[in-house]
Amino acid sequence: MTQERVLPDDVEATGKTPLFTNDTVPDKILNHHELQAGTWGLLTVEAGTVSFFRQGEDTPVAVISSEKPFVILPEEVHYVRLSEDAKFFVTFYKRAKK
């Protein structure tokens, strides 16, 4: 079910969200949203699972666990669903400035 995705070689981390749980995750994350053009996200799960859905799809693209982070593509409209015990964060990446 999990689709293989990788970050481009020429990106660098530019920021990170706090650690989110069911109690702290912003509503925006649970509804359709997207990353800006030129920004990738690396969704890292510390506990539980996070299911990643594309806009208009009822089947998750991936169910992410602590075993392997998941790459979110720029401008990909998506939303997530969390298991009760989920804890996760997203690190943002952009192409390195030359």
C-alpha positions as CSV (number, residue, x, y, z in Angstrom):
1,M,0.0,0.0,0.0
2,T,2.8,2.4,0.8
3,Q,4.1,4.1,-2.2
4,E,7.9,4.6,-2.3
5,R,8.9,8.3,-2.3
6,V,12.3,10.0,-1.8
7,L,13.4,13.5,-1.1
8,P,15.5,15.1,-3.9
9,D,19.3,15.0,-3.3
10,D,19.6,18.8,-3.4
11,V,17.2,19.8,-0.6
12,E,17.9,21.0,2.9
13,A,15.7,21.2,6.0
14,T,14.1,24.6,6.5
15,G,11.8,24.0,9.5
16,K,9.8,21.5,11.5
17,T,6.3,21.3,13.1
18,P,5.9,20.6,16.8
19,L,5.1,17.0,17.8
20,F,1.4,16.5,17.1
21,T,-1.1,14.1,18.8
22,N,-4.8,13.7,18.4
23,D,-5.2,16.4,21.0
24,T,-2.8,18.9,19.5
25,V,-3.0,18.4,15.7
26,P,-4.5,21.5,14.0
27,D,-7.8,21.1,12.1
28,K,-6.1,22.3,8.9
29,I,-3.9,19.1,8.9
30,L,-7.0,16.9,9.1
31,N,-8.6,18.7,6.2
32,H,-7.4,19.3,2.6
33,H,-4.3,21.3,2.5
34,E,-1.0,21.4,0.5
35,L,2.6,22.4,0.8
36,Q,3.9,25.4,-1.2
37,A,5.5,25.0,-4.5
38,G,9.1,24.0,-4.0
39,T,8.6,22.6,-0.5
40,W,8.7,18.9,0.4
41,G,7.6,17.5,3.7
42,L,9.0,14.5,5.6
43,L,6.3,13.1,7.8
44,T,7.8,11.2,10.7
45,V,5.7,9.1,13.1
46,E,7.0,8.4,16.6
47,A,4.0,6.4,17.8
48,G,0.9,4.9,16.3
49,T,0.1,5.4,12.7
50,V,-0.8,8.3,10.3
51,S,-2.9,7.5,7.2
52,F,-2.1,9.9,4.3
53,F,-4.9,10.6,1.7
54,R,-4.9,12.6,-1.5
55,Q,-7.8,14.9,-2.2
56,G,-10.9,13.1,-3.4
57,E,-9.6,9.6,-2.5
58,D,-11.0,7.4,0.2
59,T,-8.1,4.9,0.2
60,P,-4.9,6.0,1.8
61,V,-1.8,6.4,-0.3
62,A,0.2,5.3,2.7
63,V,-0.2,4.3,6.3
64,I,2.9,5.6,8.0
65,S,4.4,4.1,11.1
66,S,7.6,4.7,13.0
67,E,9.4,2.3,10.7
68,K,9.8,4.7,7.8
69,P,9.0,8.4,7.3
70,F,6.9,9.5,4.3
71,V,7.7,12.2,1.7
72,I,4.9,14.7,1.0
73,L,5.3,16.2,-2.5
74,P,5.0,20.0,-3.2
75,E,1.5,21.2,-4.0
76,E,0.0,17.7,-3.4
77,V,-3.5,18.4,-1.9
78,H,-3.9,15.9,1.0
79,Y,-5.2,15.2,4.4
80,V,-4.3,12.8,7.2
81,R,-6.1,10.6,9.7
82,L,-4.4,9.5,13.0
83,S,-4.6,6.5,15.1
84,E,-5.6,7.2,18.7
85,D,-2.0,6.9,20.0
86,A,-0.4,8.8,17.1
87,K,2.5,11.2,17.6
88,F,4.1,12.7,14.5
89,F,5.9,15.8,13.1
90,V,6.7,17.1,9.7
91,T,10.1,18.4,8.6
92,F,10.1,20.8,5.7
93,Y,12.7,20.9,2.9
94,K,13.5,23.2,0.0
95,R,16.2,23.1,-2.6
96,A,19.5,24.4,-1.4
97,K,20.3,27.9,-2.5
98,K,23.4,28.1,-4.7
